[in-house]
Amino acid sequence: MRPYQNEADAVEIGDLKVENRLDRITIYGRIDLTRDKAGGEYARALKQLFDDVVRTLQDDPALPEHVAPPKAPVMKRNPFA
């Protein structure tokens, strides 16, 4: 995944979901970093993800101070019902 490059990329690391956006990376779910080979693989994948995010942010000279939070969806009446 190339952070902040598109609105389509998504990855899963364990039960953790990571969604790419142009202005944010959304992470949700749960992950256990167990003290075994599987935990090590998850930890390396998370480290790579965060290293890529940090590098992308550090390399952008035009970062704004803040990005507005996403707008909550608005429910509208179905005109066909």
C-alpha positions as CSV (number, residue, x, y, z in Angstrom):
1,M,0.0,0.0,0.0
2,R,1.3,3.5,-0.9
3,P,0.0,5.8,1.9
4,Y,-2.2,8.7,0.8
5,Q,-2.0,7.8,-2.9
6,N,-5.6,6.7,-3.6
7,E,-8.9,5.9,-2.1
8,A,-8.9,2.2,-3.0
9,D,-6.1,0.4,-1.2
10,A,-6.9,-1.6,1.9
11,V,-4.9,-4.2,3.8
12,E,-5.5,-6.6,6.7
13,I,-2.9,-7.5,9.3
14,G,-4.5,-10.1,11.5
15,D,-7.9,-8.7,12.4
16,L,-6.7,-5.1,11.9
17,K,-8.1,-3.3,8.9
18,V,-6.1,-0.5,7.2
19,E,-7.8,1.7,4.6
20,N,-6.0,4.2,2.4
21,R,-7.4,7.7,1.8
22,L,-5.9,10.7,0.1
23,D,-6.0,12.7,3.4
24,R,-5.8,9.9,6.1
25,I,-5.1,6.3,6.9
26,T,-7.9,4.7,8.8
27,I,-7.0,1.8,11.1
28,Y,-9.6,-0.3,13.0
29,G,-10.0,-3.7,14.5
30,R,-7.8,-5.7,16.8
31,I,-4.5,-7.5,16.7
32,D,-2.6,-9.6,19.1
33,L,1.2,-9.5,18.7
34,T,1.9,-13.0,20.2
35,R,5.3,-14.1,21.2
36,D,5.7,-16.5,18.3
37,K,6.5,-16.5,14.6
38,A,3.0,-15.3,13.7
39,G,3.3,-12.4,16.1
40,G,6.7,-11.5,14.6
41,E,5.2,-11.5,11.1
42,Y,2.4,-9.2,12.2
43,A,4.8,-6.9,14.0
44,R,7.0,-6.6,10.9
45,A,4.0,-5.9,8.7
46,L,2.9,-3.1,11.1
47,K,6.4,-1.7,11.3
48,Q,6.6,-1.6,7.5
49,L,3.2,0.1,7.3
50,F,4.0,2.7,9.9
51,D,7.5,3.3,8.4
52,D,5.9,4.0,5.0
53,V,3.3,6.4,6.5
54,V,6.0,8.3,8.5
55,R,8.3,8.5,5.4
56,T,5.4,9.8,3.3
57,L,4.5,12.5,5.9
58,Q,8.1,13.5,6.4
59,D,8.7,13.9,2.7
60,D,5.8,16.2,2.2
61,P,6.8,19.8,2.6
62,A,3.2,21.1,2.1
63,L,1.5,19.3,5.0
64,P,-1.3,21.3,6.5
65,E,-1.6,21.8,10.3
66,H,-4.8,19.8,10.5
67,V,-7.1,17.9,8.2
68,A,-10.9,18.3,8.8
69,P,-12.5,15.1,10.3
70,P,-14.7,13.2,7.8
71,K,-18.3,14.3,7.6
72,A,-20.9,12.0,9.1
73,P,-23.2,10.4,6.5
74,V,-26.5,12.1,6.1
75,M,-29.6,9.9,6.0
76,K,-32.1,10.9,3.4
77,R,-35.6,9.7,2.7
78,N,-35.8,7.2,-0.2
79,P,-37.9,9.0,-2.9
80,F,-38.8,5.6,-4.4
81,A,-40.3,4.1,-1.2
